[in-house]
C-alpha cells in the first residue's frame, strides 16, 4: 500500500511542478492526488471507521488553515479596495530597487514574528502590487518575501505554526527560542538578500500606472482609508493575542476581526449610494480572493495528511534516525524535506519520535528543529503556507521559483544553520 501511496503522491507532485508545460492547473492535480490517495488508503486499509476518524481529524486541521487563509485574504482585499495601502506606499520615497528590497524584506522579517508568516506574506505581496509595475520584479520580491516571512516566523513562538506546536508542547520556551534563533534566522534572510540586492544594483523602481476606471482614492476619503488600513492591520496583529487569551484557533480571531471590519465598513459608507459602496464592501472582496489557490491548498494538505496517517512520514523519520545517526544532520534533512511536504506533519512526527524525557525543554534538538522546519519550506514555493499564498496572489510558476529563488533560499538555510551550530558550540 505504501509504495502505491508514494507513487501517487510523486506523480501528483510532478504534475503540480510542471503545471505550465502539461497545461493542467495545479489545483486539479492537487485535488485529484488527494482524492486518489484517500481512496487507496480507505480501500486497502479496509477499516472504514478508522479511516473516517483520520479524515475527520485531517479535515479539522485543514479547515482551520483554509478559514484563516480566506479571512486574511479578504481583509487584505478590503484594505486594498479602500486604497488603504496608500498609507504605506505614500511614505516610501526610495527610487532604487535594491533599497526597496532591503526595506520590504526587513519589514517582513519583523512583522512575521509579530503576526505569522502566512498573514505577513499575504499583506506584503499585496503591497508590492501598489509599488511595482513590472511583473518580473514583483515575482522576485514575492520570492524574497516568502524567505523573509519564513525566517521571521521561525524565531518567534507565534510566527510559524511549527514553532507554535513546539512552544505549546513544552519543547521550547518563548524567551529561549527568541534568543537562540533570532541571529540564525536573520542570517537566513541576509545572505539571499545581499545576493539579490547585488543583482538589482542600478535598477530603479517603476511604479504601476493608475487605473483610469479606479483612480487613487476613488470613493474613499483619507479618513476612510486610514480607518480601514489601521483597523484591518490591527485585526491581523491582534490574532496571536486572541489565541493566547481565549485558547481558540487563530481562524476564529480572523473571522471575528472580519466581522468587525465588515460592520465598520457598513457604518462608514452608510450614506453612500449602492453603486458607490459596491466595490468597497466585503461581498465584493470575497469575489476577488483567489479561490483556485485555496482549493489547491486544500488538496495539498489532504494529500500530505494521507502520508502521515499511513505511517510513511513517521517511518521516514525513524529511517533517518537509524541511517544518518547524527542529530544535526537529521534535523537539517527534515528541514529540506519540509520544502517538499508540509512541515507540520514532519514536526509532529519528530515530536512523536523524540520524548521530552529524553530531550528536555530547549534542547538543541527542539531549537534546531524549529529553525530548520520553519525556514526549510522556503526552498520550494509549495513548501510553506507563505509560499502557497504568494503563489496564488502573484501567479508564481513552480519552475520559475526553482530557477530564481530556490538557490537563494538554500544558501540562506545552510548559512543560518551553520550560525546556529557555531552559536551552540561557542556559547
C-alpha positions, 0 to 999 in steps of 0.5 A: 500500500505504501509504495502505491501511496508514494507513487501517487503522491510523486506523480501528483507532485510532478504534475503540480511542478510542471503545471505550465508545460502539461497545461493542467492547473495545479489545483486539479492535480492537487485535488485529484492526488488527494482524492486518489490517495484517500481512496487507496488508503480507505480501500486497502486499509479496509477499516472504514471507521478508522479511516473516517476518524483520520479524515475527520481529524485531517479535515479539522486541521485543514479547515482551520488553515483554509478559514484563516487563509480566506479571512486574511485574504479578504481583509487584505482585499478590503484594505486594498479596495479602500486604497488603504495601502496608500498609507504605506506606499505614500511614505516610501520615497526610495527610487532604487530597487535594491533599497526597496528590497532591503526595506520590504524584506526587513519589514517582513522579517519583523512583522512575521514574528509579530503576526505569522508568516502566512498573514505577513506574506499575504499583506506584503505581496499585496503591497508590492502590487501598489509599488511595482509595475513590472511583473518580473520584479514583483515575482522576485520580491514575492520570492524574497518575501516568502524567505523573509516571512519564513525566517521571521516566523521561525524565531518567534513562538507565534510566527510559524505554526511549527514553532507554535506546536513546539512552544505549546508542547513544552519543547521550547520556551518563548524567551529561549527560542527568541534568543537562540534563533533570532541571529540564525534566522536573520542570517537566513534572510541576509545572505539571499538578500545581499545576493539579490540586492547585488543583482538589482544594483542600478535598477530603479523602481517603476511604479504601476500606472493608475487605473483610469476606471479606479483612480487613487482614492476613488470613493474613499476619503483619507479618513476612510482609508486610514480607518480601514488600513489601521483597523484591518492591520490591527485585526491581523496583529491582534490574532496571536493575542486572541489565541493566547487569551481565549485558547481558540484557533487563530481562524476564529480571531480572523473571522471575528476581526472580519466581522468587525471590519465588515460592520465598520465598513457598513457604518462608514459608507452608510450614506453612500449610494449602492453603486458607490459602496459596491466595490468597497464592501466585503461581498465584493472582496470575497469575489476577488480572493483567489479561490483556485489557490485555496482549493489547491491548498486544500488538496495539498494538505489532504494529500500530505495528511494521507502520508502521515496517517499511513505511517510513511512520514513517521517511518521516514523519520525513524529511517533517518534516525537509524541511517544518518545517526547524527542529530544535526544532520537529521534535523537539517534533512527534515528541514529540506524535506519540509520544502517538499511536504508540509512541515507540520506533519514532519514536526509532529512526527519528530515530536512523536519520535523524540520524548521530552524525557529524553530531550528536555525543554530547549534542547538543541534538538527542539531549537534546531528543529524549529529553525530548520522546519520553519525556514526549510519550506522556503526552498520550494514555493509549495513548501510553506503556507507563505509560499502557497499564498504568494503563489496564488496572489502573484501567479508564481510558476513552480519552475520559475521559483526553482530557477530564481529563488530556490538557490537563494533560499538554500544558501540562506538555510545552510548559512543560518544553520551553520550560525546556529551550530557555531552559536551552540558550540561557542556559547 
